[in-house]
Amino acid sequence: MAYAGAALNTRRQFLIRAPLGFLVGAAALRSGAASDTPPLSPADPANPPGPPEPPEPPPAATPGAPPTFGTGPGAGPEVTPQTFAEAEKLMQVTLSAAEREQAASTWRRSMAQYLERRTGPHRLAIGPDDAPAALWNPLLPGLPRLPKMNRFVRSPAPKNATPPASDSDIAWAPVTLLARWMETRAITSERLTRICLDRIERHDGRLRSVITLTRERALERARLADREIAAGKYRGPLHGIPYGVKDLLDTKGIPTTWGAEPFRDRVPQADAAVVRRLDDAGAVLVAKLSLGALALNDIWFGGQTMNPWLPEEGASGSSAGPGAATAAALVPFSIGSETGGSIVSPAMRCGLTGLRPTFGRVARTGAMTLCWSLDKLGPMTRGVEDAFLVLRAIDGPDPGDPSSVPSRLDFDATAPVSGLKVGYVAPWMEEPPATEVDREALAVMRRLGMQVREVALPDWPFASLYPILFAEGAASFEELALDGRLRDLKMQVKDAWPNLFRQSRFLSAVDLVQADRLRRKVARMMAGIFHDVDLLLVPSLRDEQLTITNFTGHPSLTLRAGFVNVSEARSDWAPDPERPLPRFDPPRRVPHGITLIGRLFDDGLLGRAGVALEKAFGVAAERPTGFPM
């Protein structure tokens, strides 16, 4: 049966509604058990906790008797049957009166030891480099390892390799052209870098996409690139090309703030693996770009990053800075990250190409961790081939990321697409967030000779996977919750991290394991679908597809396919009647993209199809107004 209507169809709807269940249970827990148990909440500086009580001595054991549950030293808070009665509302389970009494009387010996690592007596800090022992491997046993070979074929070089005279036209040129001009020394890296720095100075005040400008470092690197190219030491198509990275990628000696107030003075001592690889490719870092605080949406400590196509609305996030800066031609390309939609959504909003590689393909060493089993790094560009030029440079595992794996990349920008099998979920294409642009894409595919066929998804509760994201995120930033620094973040609304991380302390560990089992079940379901098709076409912001493919780790490619009219600004945040969104009469014309989902590690096939579709759509070259030199 095809998946239809009853499910939430946007990530925003899920984030609005999901916390309600937590709130009801948490409120009940507070009201019913406040007199029996201390609250699980950030420390109150005005009322610091006293020293922990000494543990109760264990009972004497008979020599040779094995250890058993429930006989260790008592630890943790005192609890009562009423504590469990209120907690049942939160966990959606029911105990009898006798079962509550038994649970309460044995809790401190049976279960409370889980608190010891942070309450003592044996405290143990868990650092940012301590990844979970359980690793997500998207490639299930028995699945073929794709592709079968490494190959990278670029589009032919243009016959006229002369760059335009206008700095503005040079700034808007795709990386594919910039690289040819750089290789033939028709343009210098220093000139291109100065063009980007000048555009940032002129335009970023409206966009707020740059957190840290690396002017002097960029000019030094650009001059080095020019000397190397002049000496015949050409490193490849990114040599001398300026770029920006989302400010969750470490840069040695340069602030890396994660967009969040508690970390605005954080200065790493080493480069992230992706930054190091781009340096090795000869690329020129010009800016650390904004992200919603701790990788959520588009508001950081410097304000909201805005959409160049519609400056009255946010750029979407959390890769807001990469989206806005690339869309306004402040940089030729950028690096974003995605956990649940943070490349796809700003690529859609800002009219870009966003490539989310297969989970594990690009090493995340030196990147802020939100979720160990979900985070992915990928390029954001103004063209499909550009994205794969960047992917080729950053591809590969690193010892610092235990989830990264070796893989092959087979990309051919010149290969035909006729005969490729493309699946789509028919009900998704007939209802929001799909538009006529999405439906027209099906017709374009047919004209290109692709075999378009309907596929069906089971009617499963895919949102039940989200406890994995919430639990991993809350674990990653546990110290912020426990020491109260979550209160320092700018956004304190119900669908922002502070509230969600606090609520996540009340998730059931049993349900978390069940969510992980559901994840594998969903991965097997997707393996079945990709047995019959090469690609999927999906509405970019359909919640089910964002959830499914982020949790399974499948690669996605979002690219501009047309334009739509909007009469109200879009927002990543839950509606707030006190802060109504701007409305437009007449409606505004903005870009709209489609998203392709590929088989695991067959990212290159996405690029092959994307290059052909981009040419057929014929809309990639249009620029947002208001950003000339």
C-alpha positions as CSV (number, residue, x, y, z in Angstrom):
1,M,0.0,0.0,0.0
2,A,1.4,3.4,-0.9
3,Y,2.2,5.8,2.0
4,A,-0.5,8.5,2.1
5,G,-2.3,11.3,3.9
6,A,-2.3,10.5,7.6
7,A,1.4,11.1,8.1
8,L,3.1,14.4,8.8
9,N,4.4,15.7,5.5
10,T,6.9,18.3,6.6
11,R,9.7,18.3,9.1
12,R,8.3,21.5,10.7
13,Q,5.0,19.8,11.4
14,F,6.8,16.9,13.1
15,L,8.9,19.2,15.2
16,I,5.9,21.2,16.2
17,R,3.8,18.2,17.3
18,A,6.4,15.7,18.6
19,P,7.3,17.7,21.7
20,L,3.7,17.8,22.9
21,G,3.8,14.2,24.1
22,F,7.0,15.0,26.0
23,L,5.5,18.1,27.6
24,V,2.4,16.3,28.8
25,G,4.4,13.6,30.5
26,A,7.0,15.9,31.9
27,A,4.4,18.2,33.4
28,A,2.7,15.2,35.0
29,L,6.0,13.9,36.3
30,R,6.8,17.3,37.9
31,S,3.4,17.8,39.4
32,G,3.0,14.3,40.9
33,A,6.5,13.6,42.0
34,A,8.2,16.9,42.8
35,S,8.1,16.2,46.5
36,D,9.6,12.8,46.1
37,T,12.5,13.2,43.6
38,P,14.8,16.1,42.7
39,P,14.2,17.4,39.3
40,L,16.3,16.3,36.4
41,S,17.3,19.7,35.1
42,P,20.3,22.0,34.6
43,A,22.1,23.0,37.7
44,D,20.8,26.1,39.5
45,P,23.8,28.3,40.3
46,A,21.8,29.9,43.2
47,N,21.1,26.6,44.8
48,P,24.1,24.2,44.1
49,P,23.6,20.6,45.0
50,G,25.3,19.3,48.1
51,P,27.9,16.5,48.1
52,P,26.5,13.1,47.0
53,E,25.5,10.7,49.8
54,P,27.9,7.8,50.4
55,P,26.8,4.7,48.7
56,E,25.1,2.0,50.8
57,P,27.4,-0.9,51.4
58,P,26.6,-4.1,49.5
59,P,25.5,-7.2,51.4
60,A,28.1,-9.8,52.1
61,A,28.4,-12.4,49.4
62,T,28.9,-16.1,49.8
63,P,32.3,-17.2,48.4
64,G,32.0,-18.4,44.9
65,A,28.5,-16.9,44.3
66,P,28.1,-15.0,41.0
67,P,27.2,-11.3,41.0
68,T,23.5,-10.6,40.5
69,F,21.3,-7.7,39.6
70,G,19.8,-5.7,42.5
71,T,22.6,-6.3,45.0
72,G,25.0,-3.5,44.3
73,P,25.4,-0.3,46.4
74,G,22.4,2.0,46.4
75,A,22.7,5.2,44.4
76,G,20.6,7.9,42.9
77,P,17.5,9.6,44.2
78,E,14.9,8.1,46.5
79,V,11.7,7.2,44.5
80,T,8.2,6.1,45.5
81,P,5.4,4.2,43.8
82,Q,3.9,7.5,43.0
83,T,7.0,8.4,41.0
84,F,6.5,5.4,38.8
85,A,2.7,6.1,38.5
86,E,3.5,9.5,37.0
87,A,6.4,8.2,34.9
88,E,4.0,5.7,33.3
89,K,2.1,8.5,31.7
90,L,5.4,9.6,30.0
91,M,6.4,6.1,28.9
92,Q,3.0,4.9,27.9
93,V,3.2,1.8,30.1
94,T,1.0,0.5,32.9
95,L,2.2,-1.2,36.1
96,S,0.0,-2.7,38.9
97,A,0.3,-1.3,42.4
98,A,2.4,-4.2,43.5
99,E,4.7,-3.8,40.5
100,R,5.2,-0.1,41.3
101,E,6.0,-0.9,44.9
102,Q,8.6,-3.5,43.8
103,A,10.1,-1.1,41.3
104,A,10.4,1.8,43.7
105,S,11.8,-0.3,46.6
106,T,14.6,-1.8,44.4
107,W,15.3,1.2,42.0
108,R,18.4,2.5,43.9
109,R,20.1,-0.9,43.8
110,S,18.9,-2.1,40.4
111,M,18.9,0.8,38.0
112,A,20.2,4.1,39.5
113,Q,23.9,3.2,38.9
114,Y,23.5,4.6,35.4
115,L,23.8,8.0,37.0
116,E,27.2,7.2,38.5
117,R,29.4,8.4,35.6
118,R,28.1,12.0,36.1
119,T,27.0,12.1,39.8
120,G,29.7,10.0,41.3
121,P,31.4,8.6,43.3
122,H,33.2,7.5,40.1
123,R,32.7,10.4,37.8
124,L,33.9,10.0,34.2
125,A,33.9,12.6,31.5
126,I,32.9,11.5,28.0
127,G,34.6,13.7,25.4
128,P,33.6,14.8,21.9
129,D,35.9,12.3,20.4
130,D,34.3,9.4,22.2
131,A,31.9,8.0,19.6
132,P,29.3,5.4,20.5
133,A,30.5,1.8,20.3
134,A,27.5,0.9,18.0
135,L,28.1,2.3,14.5
136,W,25.5,2.6,11.8
137,N,26.5,0.9,8.6
138,P,24.0,1.7,5.8
139,L,25.2,-1.2,3.6
140,L,23.3,-4.2,4.9
141,P,24.8,-7.7,4.6
142,G,24.2,-9.1,1.1
143,L,23.8,-5.8,-0.7
144,P,26.2,-5.3,-3.6
145,R,28.9,-2.7,-3.2
146,L,28.4,0.0,-5.8
147,P,29.8,1.3,-8.0
148,K,32.1,-1.3,-9.6
149,M,34.9,1.1,-10.6
150,N,36.4,4.5,-10.0
151,R,35.9,6.9,-12.9
152,F,35.5,10.7,-13.2
153,V,34.7,12.2,-16.6
154,R,34.2,16.0,-16.8
155,S,32.3,17.9,-19.3
156,P,34.4,18.9,-22.3
157,A,36.3,22.2,-22.0
158,P,34.6,25.1,-23.7
159,K,36.1,26.1,-27.1
160,N,36.3,29.7,-25.9
161,A,38.3,29.7,-22.7
162,T,38.3,33.5,-22.3
163,P,36.6,34.7,-19.1
164,P,34.2,37.6,-19.3
165,A,35.4,41.2,-18.6
166,S,32.9,41.8,-15.8
167,D,33.9,40.8,-12.3
168,S,30.2,40.1,-11.6
169,D,30.0,37.6,-14.5
170,I,33.2,36.0,-13.3
171,A,31.7,35.7,-9.8
172,W,28.6,34.0,-11.1
173,A,30.5,31.5,-13.3
174,P,30.3,27.8,-12.3
175,V,33.3,26.0,-10.9
176,T,33.5,24.0,-14.1
177,L,34.3,27.2,-16.0
178,L,36.4,28.8,-13.3
179,A,38.6,25.7,-13.1
180,R,39.2,25.8,-16.9
181,W,40.1,29.5,-16.7
182,M,42.4,28.9,-13.7
183,E,44.2,25.9,-15.4
184,T,44.9,27.9,-18.5
185,R,45.9,31.0,-16.4
186,A,43.2,33.1,-18.1
187,I,42.4,34.3,-14.6
188,T,44.4,34.3,-11.4
189,S,43.4,32.9,-8.0
190,E,44.2,36.3,-6.4
191,R,41.8,38.1,-8.7
192,L,39.0,35.6,-8.1
193,T,39.6,35.7,-4.4
194,R,39.5,39.5,-4.3
195,I,36.3,39.4,-6.3
196,C,34.7,37.1,-3.6
197,L,36.1,39.2,-0.7
198,D,34.7,42.4,-2.3
199,R,31.3,40.8,-2.8
200,I,31.2,39.6,0.8
201,E,32.0,43.2,1.9
202,R,29.3,44.6,-0.3
203,H,26.5,42.2,0.2
204,D,26.8,40.1,3.4
205,G,25.4,42.9,5.6
206,R,22.0,42.0,4.1
207,L,22.4,38.2,4.3
208,R,24.4,37.6,7.5
209,S,25.9,34.5,6.0
210,V,29.5,35.0,7.1
211,I,30.6,34.4,10.7
212,T,34.4,34.8,10.2
213,L,36.2,36.2,7.2
214,T,39.6,34.8,6.5
215,R,40.9,37.6,4.3
216,E,44.6,37.5,4.9
217,R,44.8,33.7,4.9
218,A,42.8,33.6,1.7
219,L,45.0,36.1,-0.1
220,E,48.1,34.2,1.0
221,R,46.7,30.9,-0.3
222,A,45.6,32.5,-3.5
223,R,49.1,33.9,-4.3
224,L,50.5,30.4,-3.5
225,A,48.1,28.9,-5.9
226,D,49.1,31.3,-8.6
227,R,52.8,30.6,-8.1
228,E,52.2,26.8,-8.2
229,I,50.0,27.0,-11.4
230,A,52.5,29.2,-13.1
231,A,55.3,26.7,-12.3
232,G,53.2,23.8,-13.8
233,K,52.2,22.3,-10.4
234,Y,48.5,22.3,-11.1
235,R,46.7,20.3,-8.4
236,G,43.3,19.8,-10.1
237,P,40.0,21.6,-10.8
238,L,39.7,23.2,-7.4
239,H,43.2,24.7,-7.4
240,G,42.9,28.4,-6.7
241,I,39.1,28.3,-6.3
242,P,37.7,30.3,-3.3
243,Y,35.2,28.6,-1.1
244,G,33.4,28.8,2.3
245,V,32.6,26.2,4.9
246,K,29.8,25.9,7.4
247,D,31.2,27.0,10.8
248,L,31.0,23.6,12.3
249,L,34.2,22.4,10.5
250,D,37.3,23.0,12.5
251,T,39.9,25.4,11.1
252,K,43.3,25.6,12.8
253,G,43.8,28.9,14.5
254,I,40.5,30.3,13.2
255,P,37.3,30.5,15.3
256,T,34.8,27.7,14.8
257,T,31.7,28.7,16.7
258,W,29.0,26.2,15.8
259,G,26.8,29.3,15.5
260,A,26.1,29.1,19.2
261,E,26.8,31.6,22.0
262,P,28.7,29.2,24.3
263,F,31.2,28.5,21.6
264,R,31.7,31.9,19.9
265,D,35.3,32.1,21.2
266,R,36.2,28.5,20.4
267,V,39.5,28.2,18.4
268,P,40.5,24.7,17.2
269,Q,44.1,23.5,17.0
270,A,43.7,21.4,13.9
271,D,41.8,21.4,10.6
272,A,38.9,19.2,9.9
273,A,39.6,16.4,7.4
274,V,37.4,18.0,4.8
275,V,39.2,21.4,5.2
276,R,42.6,19.6,5.0
277,R,41.6,17.8,1.8
278,L,40.4,21.1,0.2
279,D,43.7,22.7,1.1
280,D,45.5,19.8,-0.5
281,A,43.4,20.3,-3.6
282,G,44.6,24.0,-3.7
283,A,41.2,25.5,-2.9
284,V,41.2,28.9,-1.1
285,L,39.1,29.3,2.1
286,V,37.7,32.8,2.3
287,A,35.0,32.5,5.0
288,K,33.5,30.5,7.8
289,L,29.7,30.5,7.0
290,S,26.8,30.6,9.3
291,L,24.6,27.8,10.6
292,G,21.6,27.8,12.9
293,A,22.9,27.4,16.5
294,L,24.2,23.8,16.9
295,A,23.0,22.9,13.5
296,L,19.3,23.8,13.7
297,N,17.5,26.1,11.2
298,D,18.9,29.5,10.3
299,I,19.3,31.7,13.4
300,W,22.8,32.0,15.0
301,F,24.3,34.4,17.6
302,G,24.7,37.1,14.9
303,G,21.1,37.0,13.7
304,Q,19.1,35.2,11.0
305,T,20.7,34.4,7.7
306,M,18.5,35.5,4.8
307,N,17.6,34.1,1.4
308,P,19.1,36.1,-1.5
309,W,16.1,35.3,-3.7
310,L,13.7,36.6,-1.1
311,P,15.5,38.7,1.6
312,E,12.4,38.9,3.7
313,E,12.7,35.3,4.7
314,G,15.4,33.1,6.2
315,A,17.8,31.1,4.0
316,S,16.6,27.8,5.8
317,G,19.1,25.7,7.6
318,S,21.0,24.6,9.2
319,S,23.4,25.1,6.3
320,A,22.1,28.6,6.0
321,G,25.4,30.4,5.4
322,P,26.5,28.0,2.7
323,G,23.1,28.3,1.0
324,A,22.9,32.1,1.1
325,A,26.6,32.8,0.3
326,T,26.7,30.4,-2.7
327,A,23.3,31.6,-4.0
328,A,24.5,35.2,-3.9
329,A,27.8,34.3,-5.6
330,L,29.8,35.4,-2.5
331,V,31.7,32.1,-3.0
332,P,31.8,29.7,-5.9
333,F,31.0,26.7,-3.7
334,S,30.7,25.8,0.0
335,I,30.5,22.8,2.3
336,G,27.3,22.2,4.3
337,S,26.2,19.4,6.5
338,E,23.0,17.4,7.0
339,T,21.4,15.4,9.8
340,G,17.8,15.6,8.9
341,G,17.5,18.1,6.0
342,S,20.1,20.8,6.4
343,I,21.5,20.6,2.9
344,V,18.3,19.8,1.1
345,S,16.2,22.6,2.6
346,P,18.6,25.6,2.1
347,A,19.4,24.2,-1.4
348,M,15.7,24.3,-2.1
349,R,15.1,27.7,-0.6
350,C,18.1,29.4,-2.2
351,G,17.9,27.7,-5.6
352,L,21.1,25.7,-5.4
353,T,22.5,22.2,-6.0
354,G,22.9,20.4,-2.7
355,L,24.7,17.0,-2.7
356,R,24.2,14.9,0.4
357,P,26.6,12.0,0.0
358,T,26.0,8.5,1.2
359,F,26.5,8.2,5.0
360,G,30.1,7.2,5.6
361,R,31.5,8.4,2.3
362,V,32.9,11.7,3.5
363,A,34.9,11.6,6.8
364,R,33.6,14.0,9.5
365,T,36.8,14.2,11.6
366,G,37.0,17.7,13.0
367,A,33.3,18.5,12.4
368,M,30.8,19.3,15.2
369,T,28.9,16.2,16.1
370,L,25.2,16.5,16.4
371,C,24.3,12.8,15.7
372,W,27.0,10.2,15.3
373,S,24.8,8.0,13.1
374,L,23.2,10.7,11.0
375,D,25.6,13.6,10.3
376,K,26.9,14.0,6.7
377,L,29.0,16.6,5.0
378,G,28.5,17.6,1.4
379,P,28.9,20.4,-1.2
380,M,26.5,23.2,-2.0
381,T,27.1,24.7,-5.5
382,R,25.3,26.5,-8.4
383,G,25.6,23.5,-10.7
384,V,25.5,19.7,-10.6
385,E,28.9,19.0,-12.0
386,D,30.4,21.6,-9.6
387,A,29.1,19.5,-6.7
388,F,30.9,16.4,-8.0
389,L,34.1,18.2,-8.6
390,V,34.0,19.1,-4.9
391,L,32.9,15.6,-3.8
392,R,35.9,14.1,-5.6
393,A,38.2,16.3,-3.5
394,I,36.6,15.6,-0.1
395,D,35.7,11.9,-0.6
396,G,37.2,9.1,1.6
397,P,37.6,7.8,5.1
398,D,39.7,9.1,8.0
399,P,40.8,7.3,11.1
400,G,39.2,10.0,13.2
401,D,35.7,9.1,12.0
402,P,34.9,5.4,12.8
403,S,31.8,5.6,10.6
404,S,33.8,6.6,7.5
405,V,34.5,3.8,5.0
406,P,36.4,3.4,1.7
407,S,34.2,3.7,-1.4
408,R,34.4,4.3,-5.2
409,L,33.1,7.2,-7.2
410,D,31.9,6.6,-10.8
411,F,30.8,10.0,-12.3
412,D,30.5,10.6,-16.0
413,A,29.1,14.0,-17.0
414,T,28.9,12.9,-20.6
415,A,27.1,9.5,-20.2
416,P,23.6,9.1,-21.5
417,V,20.6,8.7,-19.1
418,S,18.2,6.9,-21.4
419,G,17.1,3.7,-19.9
420,L,17.7,4.7,-16.2
421,K,14.8,3.4,-14.1
422,V,13.3,6.2,-11.9
423,G,10.8,5.4,-9.2
424,Y,8.3,7.9,-7.6
425,V,5.6,7.6,-5.0
426,A,2.4,8.7,-6.8
427,P,0.4,10.2,-3.8
428,W,3.4,12.3,-2.9
429,M,3.5,14.0,-6.3
430,E,-0.2,14.9,-6.1
431,E,-0.2,16.8,-2.7
432,P,1.9,19.5,-1.0
433,P,4.8,20.0,-0.7
434,A,5.0,18.8,-4.3
435,T,4.3,21.4,-7.0
436,E,3.8,21.6,-10.7
437,V,7.6,21.8,-11.0
438,D,7.9,18.4,-9.4
439,R,5.2,16.9,-11.7
440,E,6.8,18.5,-14.8
441,A,10.1,16.8,-13.8
442,L,8.5,13.5,-14.4
443,A,7.6,14.6,-18.0
444,V,11.2,15.8,-18.6
445,M,12.5,12.5,-17.4
446,R,10.3,10.6,-19.9
447,R,11.5,12.9,-22.7
448,L,15.1,12.1,-21.8
449,G,14.3,8.4,-22.2
450,M,14.3,7.5,-18.5
451,Q,11.9,4.7,-17.5
452,V,9.6,6.3,-14.9
453,R,7.6,3.9,-12.7
454,E,5.5,4.1,-9.6
455,V,6.8,2.6,-6.3
456,A,4.9,2.1,-3.1
457,L,6.1,2.5,0.5
458,P,4.5,0.7,3.5
459,D,2.3,2.7,5.9
460,W,4.8,2.7,8.7
461,P,5.4,5.2,11.5
462,F,8.6,6.7,10.1
463,A,8.6,9.5,12.7
464,S,9.2,6.8,15.3
465,L,12.9,7.0,14.2
466,Y,13.3,10.4,15.6
467,P,14.2,9.3,19.2
468,I,17.6,8.3,17.7
469,L,18.2,11.9,16.5
470,F,16.9,13.5,19.8
471,A,18.9,11.1,22.0
472,E,22.1,11.4,20.1
473,G,21.8,15.2,19.9
474,A,21.1,15.5,23.7
475,A,24.0,13.2,24.4
476,S,26.4,15.2,22.3
477,F,25.5,18.4,24.1
478,E,24.7,16.9,27.5
479,E,27.1,19.3,29.3
480,L,25.2,22.3,28.0
481,A,22.0,21.0,29.5
482,L,23.5,20.0,32.8
483,D,25.4,23.2,33.4
484,G,22.6,25.5,32.2
485,R,24.4,26.9,29.1
486,L,21.5,25.9,26.9
487,R,19.8,29.0,28.3
488,D,22.5,31.1,26.5
489,L,21.2,30.1,23.0
490,K,19.3,32.8,21.2
491,M,16.3,30.7,20.3
492,Q,14.4,29.3,23.3
493,V,11.1,28.4,21.5
494,K,9.4,25.0,21.9
495,D,11.0,23.6,18.7
496,A,14.5,24.8,19.4
497,W,17.3,22.6,20.7
498,P,17.2,23.8,24.4
499,N,13.7,22.5,24.9
500,L,14.2,19.3,22.7
501,F,17.4,18.4,24.5
502,R,15.9,18.8,27.9
503,Q,12.9,16.7,26.9
504,S,15.2,14.0,25.5
505,R,16.4,13.2,29.0
506,F,12.9,11.6,29.4
507,L,13.1,9.3,26.4
508,S,12.8,5.6,27.1
509,A,16.0,3.6,26.5
510,V,13.9,0.6,25.5
511,D,12.1,2.7,22.9
512,L,15.4,3.9,21.6
513,V,16.6,0.4,21.0
514,Q,13.2,-0.3,19.3
515,A,13.7,2.7,17.1
516,D,17.1,1.4,16.1
517,R,15.5,-1.9,15.1
518,L,12.9,0.0,13.1
519,R,15.8,1.7,11.4
520,R,17.2,-1.6,10.1
521,K,13.7,-2.6,9.0
522,V,13.4,0.6,7.0
523,A,16.8,0.0,5.5
524,R,15.7,-3.4,4.3
525,M,12.6,-1.9,2.8
526,M,14.6,0.7,0.9
527,A,17.0,-2.1,-0.3
528,G,13.9,-3.8,-1.8
529,I,12.8,-0.6,-3.6
530,F,16.3,0.0,-5.1
531,H,16.4,-3.6,-6.3
532,D,13.9,-2.4,-9.0
533,V,14.9,1.2,-9.7
534,D,18.2,3.1,-10.1
535,L,16.9,6.4,-8.7
536,L,13.9,7.9,-6.8
537,L,12.4,11.3,-7.6
538,V,10.8,12.8,-4.5
539,P,9.4,16.2,-3.4
540,S,12.4,17.7,-1.7
541,L,10.8,18.7,1.6
542,R,8.4,15.7,2.0
543,D,9.0,14.7,5.6
544,E,8.9,11.0,5.0
545,Q,11.6,11.1,2.4
546,L,13.8,13.3,4.5
547,T,13.4,11.0,7.5
548,I,13.7,7.7,5.7
549,T,16.8,8.6,3.6
550,N,18.7,10.4,6.3
551,F,18.2,7.5,8.7
552,T,19.1,4.9,6.0
553,G,22.0,7.0,4.7
554,H,21.1,7.1,1.0
555,P,22.6,9.9,-1.0
556,S,20.5,12.7,-2.4
557,L,20.9,15.4,-5.0
558,T,18.7,18.5,-4.9
559,L,18.8,20.8,-8.0
560,R,16.9,23.8,-9.3
561,A,14.1,22.6,-11.7
562,G,11.9,25.7,-12.1
563,F,10.2,28.5,-10.2
564,V,7.0,28.9,-8.1
565,N,5.2,31.9,-6.7
566,V,4.8,32.4,-2.9
567,S,2.5,34.8,-1.2
568,E,4.1,34.3,2.3
569,A,7.6,34.0,3.6
570,R,8.7,30.5,4.5
571,S,10.2,29.6,7.9
572,D,11.9,26.6,9.5
573,W,10.3,27.5,12.8
574,A,6.9,26.7,14.2
575,P,4.3,29.4,13.5
576,D,4.2,32.1,16.1
577,P,1.1,34.4,16.1
578,E,3.2,37.1,17.8
579,R,5.7,37.1,15.0
580,P,3.6,36.7,11.8
581,L,5.6,36.1,8.6
582,P,5.7,38.7,5.8
583,R,3.0,38.3,3.1
584,F,3.4,39.4,-0.5
585,D,0.9,40.8,-2.9
586,P,1.5,40.2,-5.7
587,P,3.3,36.9,-5.0
588,R,7.0,36.6,-5.3
589,R,8.8,34.3,-7.8
590,V,11.3,32.0,-6.2
591,P,13.3,28.9,-7.3
592,H,12.0,25.4,-6.7
593,G,14.1,22.3,-6.8
594,I,13.6,18.5,-7.1
595,T,15.5,15.9,-5.2
596,L,16.9,12.6,-6.5
597,I,17.7,9.7,-4.2
598,G,20.3,7.2,-5.2
599,R,21.5,3.8,-4.3
600,L,24.0,3.5,-1.4
601,F,27.4,4.7,-2.5
602,D,26.2,5.1,-6.1
603,D,26.5,8.8,-5.7
604,G,28.0,9.3,-9.2
605,L,24.8,8.0,-10.9
606,L,22.9,10.8,-9.2
607,G,25.4,13.2,-10.8
608,R,25.0,11.7,-14.2
609,A,21.2,12.0,-14.1
610,G,21.5,15.5,-12.5
611,V,23.7,16.9,-15.2
612,A,21.2,15.8,-17.9
613,L,18.2,17.1,-16.0
614,E,19.9,20.4,-15.3
615,K,20.5,21.0,-19.0
616,A,16.9,19.9,-19.8
617,F,15.3,22.2,-17.2
618,G,17.4,25.2,-18.5
619,V,16.9,27.3,-15.4
620,A,20.3,27.0,-13.5
621,A,21.8,30.2,-14.9
622,E,19.2,32.7,-13.6
623,R,20.4,34.9,-10.8
624,P,18.7,36.6,-7.9
625,T,18.2,40.3,-8.4
626,G,19.9,42.8,-6.0
627,F,23.4,41.3,-6.0
628,P,25.4,43.0,-8.7
629,M,29.0,44.2,-8.1
